[in-house]
Amino acid sequence: MKKLAISALILATSSILMADGAATYNSKCASCHGANGKTVALGKSPVIAGQSSAALLKKLQGYKAGTLNTNGMGAVMKGNVATLDDKALSDVAAYVSKLK
């Protein structure tokens, strides 16, 4: 019974994070990266759908810090992520990593 309760809690937490990540993705990212993360944003970015959560989070943090400028998109990305806190960045990374 205890294992079932823990599994249910993990699933509920995961669903909440996905909902937060989805909402942030849809408001901040989907216009360039597409609803499914498979659009080459502004004709420059790689497809982001399915990349690992850790890799995506590292990139988002780099853009926010202004230390990443992949394909000359650093300033655009910094503007998009500047207002996101660590939790929002993590939630978006987790959400995008699950896109197929």
Secondary structure, 3 states (H helix, E strand, C coil): CHHHHHHHHHHHHHHHHHHHHHHHHHHHCHHHHCCCCCCCHHHCCCCCCCCCHHHHHHHHHHHHHCCCCHHHCHHHHHHHHCCCCHHHHHHHHHHHHHCC
